[in-house]
Structure formats: structure tokens, C-alpha cells
């Protein structure tokens, strides 16, 4: 499935999502941005204010140039996984 279809489905279901680079892969220079849809929050350790739980939609596509998200409608969905993100940490 391509990015356009995934994001159209999320919007049709009124699911808010955001984009983030390099959820699992640490190759910041060529990674394709992932879509993250928040599904919950669990108890955070004392040094963080939030421990959010997301569904991460990981895509493959042509390497990106520049610092921002340059998603392409033709990016292909590679994997869907649960992703936990500590936020508001000291």
C-alpha cells in the first residue's frame, strides 16, 4: 500500500497522525519519514512527563534531501509496529 492510501484512510477515520524521522532506523541522511498515530499513554519514569504509545507506519521510498519531511505519495508501506516514545524528559 502506498503512503497516499494509508494517510487517506487515517484521515477518513479522523485519526490524527504526525510524521517523524527514523523511528527504528538511525540513518538520518536517507530515511523516509514515518507516520505516527497515538493510541495511548502508559506510566512514565520519574524523569519524563509522558510515555506515549503510537502505531508507527514505516515506509520505503527514495532517499530524502534536506532536513524536513519530503514524503512522496508513492512511498510504500513497509511495516506497521507499536512504538513507545518518552517525551518531556529531563
Backbone as CSV, one residue per row, in Angstrom:
resi,resn,N_x,N_y,N_z,CA_x,CA_y,CA_z,C_x,C_y,C_z
1,UNK,0.857,-1.169,0.000,0.000,0.000,0.000,0.904,1.234,0.000
2,UNK,0.492,2.279,-0.691,1.331,3.477,-0.719,0.896,4.487,0.353
3,UNK,1.749,5.482,0.570,1.519,6.496,1.608,0.204,7.225,1.401
4,UNK,-0.122,7.552,0.169,-1.355,8.291,-0.107,-2.569,7.530,0.425
5,UNK,-2.613,6.214,0.196,-3.744,5.414,0.652,-3.776,5.287,2.169
6,UNK,-2.631,5.089,2.784,-2.562,4.979,4.245,-3.057,6.268,4.888
7,UNK,-2.547,7.406,4.434,-2.923,8.687,5.039,-4.375,9.043,4.736
8,UNK,-4.867,8.686,3.565,-6.283,8.927,3.246,-7.180,8.119,4.182
9,UNK,-6.787,6.877,4.464,-7.561,6.047,5.384,-7.553,6.649,6.790
10,UNK,-6.388,7.059,7.262,-6.305,7.651,8.602,-7.169,8.904,8.692
11,UNK,-7.107,9.754,7.676,-7.927,10.977,7.680,-9.421,10.640,7.640
12,UNK,-9.808,9.643,6.850,-11.214,9.249,6.743,-11.748,8.729,8.078
13,UNK,-10.864,8.147,8.887,-11.245,7.639,10.204,-11.060,8.688,11.304
14,UNK,-10.716,9.913,10.919,-10.449,11.014,11.859,-9.341,10.667,12.846
15,UNK,-8.330,9.960,12.364,-7.173,9.604,13.188,-6.102,10.657,12.966
16,UNK,-5.724,11.333,14.036,-4.649,12.315,13.938,-3.321,11.573,13.884
17,UNK,-2.422,12.069,13.066,-1.097,11.459,12.977,-0.068,12.553,12.750
18,UNK,1.159,12.204,13.031,2.265,13.119,12.808,3.374,12.356,12.114
19,UNK,4.330,13.078,11.596,5.446,12.429,10.929,6.705,12.607,11.741
20,UNK,7.541,11.581,11.680,8.798,11.597,12.423,9.831,10.784,11.654
21,UNK,11.032,11.240,11.725,12.129,10.539,11.068,12.686,9.441,11.952
22,UNK,12.999,8.357,11.316,13.919,7.369,11.891,13.412,6.707,13.167
23,UNK,12.208,6.175,13.134,11.637,5.506,14.298,12.538,4.362,14.753
24,UNK,12.880,3.483,13.864,13.760,2.367,14.207,15.124,2.487,13.545
25,UNK,15.126,2.966,12.334,16.382,3.092,11.587,17.083,4.383,12.005
26,UNK,18.356,4.335,12.145,19.107,5.515,12.599,19.905,6.166,11.475
27,UNK,19.512,5.904,10.236,20.161,6.518,9.087,19.422,7.808,8.753
28,UNK,19.767,8.882,9.441,19.049,10.144,9.312,19.206,10.774,7.927
29,UNK,20.252,10.434,7.208,20.519,11.094,5.937,19.596,10.629,4.809
30,UNK,19.107,9.410,4.889,18.328,8.918,3.762,16.996,8.309,4.167
31,UNK,16.621,8.420,5.403,15.388,7.781,5.856,14.154,8.499,5.343
32,UNK,13.123,7.715,5.148,11.811,8.212,4.774,11.039,8.423,6.071
33,UNK,10.298,9.516,6.161,9.554,9.789,7.386,8.452,8.760,7.610
34,UNK,8.220,8.427,8.872,7.153,7.524,9.272,5.940,8.336,9.712
35,UNK,4.770,7.735,9.630,3.564,8.326,10.188,3.326,7.685,11.541
36,UNK,3.023,8.508,12.543,2.759,8.015,13.893,1.347,8.416,14.313
37,UNK,0.559,7.447,14.732,-0.783,7.696,15.243,-0.799,7.293,16.717
38,UNK,-1.081,8.258,17.587,-1.079,7.976,19.021,-2.286,7.124,19.388
39,UNK,-2.015,6.046,20.158,-3.090,5.153,20.584,-3.226,5.085,22.100
40,UNK,-2.285,5.669,22.822,-2.387,5.622,24.271,-1.178,6.193,24.966
41,UNK,-1.196,6.057,26.277,-0.109,6.546,27.115,0.010,5.600,28.301
42,UNK,1.241,5.270,28.656,1.480,4.422,29.820,2.293,5.214,30.833
43,UNK,2.439,4.651,32.014,3.160,5.337,33.075,4.592,5.651,32.647
44,UNK,4.986,6.875,32.895,6.324,7.327,32.516,7.270,7.210,33.705
45,UNK,8.554,7.023,33.431,9.527,7.032,34.523,9.598,8.428,35.140
46,UNK,10.144,8.535,36.320,10.146,9.801,37.052,10.822,10.935,36.290
47,UNK,11.733,10.643,35.401,12.489,11.691,34.716,11.836,12.147,33.410
48,UNK,10.656,11.609,33.069,9.916,12.022,31.874,8.464,12.306,32.262
49,UNK,7.840,13.213,31.538,6.444,13.526,31.843,5.462,12.656,31.073
50,UNK,5.903,12.061,29.947,4.999,11.242,29.142,5.718,10.014,28.594
51,UNK,4.955,8.951,28.443,5.409,7.747,27.756,4.276,7.357,26.811
52,UNK,4.287,7.985,25.632,3.208,7.797,24.674,3.408,6.532,23.846
53,UNK,2.292,5.930,23.461,2.311,4.728,22.640,1.683,5.085,21.289
54,UNK,2.402,4.752,20.234,1.975,5.059,18.871,1.920,3.790,18.029
55,UNK,1.135,3.851,16.983,1.256,2.898,15.884,2.127,3.613,14.857
56,UNK,3.238,2.982,14.503,4.166,3.569,13.530,3.977,2.889,12.190
57,UNK,3.753,3.682,11.164,3.652,3.202,9.800,4.971,3.545,9.123
58,UNK,5.796,2.528,8.886,7.120,2.744,8.293,7.039,2.546,6.782
59,UNK,7.649,3.464,6.063,7.602,3.455,4.605,8.993,3.308,4.013
60,UNK,9.038,2.842,2.790,10.265,2.851,1.995,10.017,3.756,0.805
61,UNK,11.075,4.348,0.322,10.964,5.240,-0.823,12.329,5.762,-1.193
62,UNK,12.338,6.729,-2.066,13.604,7.339,-2.467,14.191,8.136,-1.315
63,UNK,15.517,8.124,-1.169,16.160,8.911,-0.107,15.777,10.381,-0.196
64,UNK,15.653,10.998,0.941,15.268,12.408,1.028,16.498,13.308,1.057
65,UNK,16.294,14.506,0.551,17.358,15.510,0.573,16.855,16.660,1.420
66,UNK,17.639,17.086,2.399,17.247,18.218,3.231,16.761,17.785,4.596
67,UNK,16.518,18.762,5.473,16.198,18.460,6.867,14.740,18.113,7.137
68,UNK,13.809,18.458,6.266,12.400,18.277,6.583,11.768,17.089,5.915
69,UNK,10.512,16.798,6.283,9.821,15.672,5.665,9.443,15.999,4.226
70,UNK,9.876,15.195,3.319,9.515,15.352,1.911,8.851,14.067,1.467
71,UNK,7.744,13.735,2.110,7.104,12.470,1.825,6.587,12.462,0.394
72,UNK,6.556,11.313,-0.174,6.031,11.130,-1.519,4.827,10.204,-1.441
73,UNK,3.809,10.527,-2.217,2.611,9.692,-2.224,2.930,8.261,-2.626
74,UNK,4.036,8.075,-3.327,4.386,6.747,-3.820,5.233,5.949,-2.833
75,UNK,5.595,6.525,-1.686,6.308,5.744,-0.671,5.474,4.501,-0.361
76,UNK,6.132,3.376,-0.160,5.449,2.103,0.056,5.497,1.711,1.526
77,UNK,4.344,1.304,2.056,4.268,0.855,3.444,5.106,-0.411,3.596
78,UNK,6.048,-0.357,4.526,6.969,-1.478,4.738,6.564,-2.300,5.953
79,UNK,6.179,-1.596,7.031,5.892,-2.290,8.285,5.010,-1.422,9.167
80,UNK,4.205,-2.074,9.987,3.381,-1.401,10.990,3.785,-1.991,12.329
81,UNK,4.095,-1.124,13.296,4.528,-1.636,14.599,4.130,-0.681,15.709
82,UNK,4.175,-1.186,16.920,3.946,-0.357,18.108,5.258,0.345,18.445
83,UNK,5.154,1.642,18.731,6.341,2.439,19.023,6.068,3.265,20.274
84,UNK,6.920,3.137,21.264,6.797,3.919,22.502,7.804,5.048,22.473
85,UNK,7.351,6.216,22.894,8.204,7.403,22.829,8.123,8.169,24.142
86,UNK,9.255,8.214,24.846,9.346,9.032,26.068,9.426,10.492,25.654
87,UNK,8.627,11.336,26.302,8.628,12.761,25.983,8.648,13.585,27.256
88,UNK,9.113,14.802,27.128,9.198,15.679,28.285,10.214,15.207,29.312
89,UNK,11.325,14.677,28.851,12.334,14.116,29.758,13.352,15.180,30.175
90,UNK,13.944,14.976,31.336,14.966,15.890,31.836,16.205,15.826,30.982
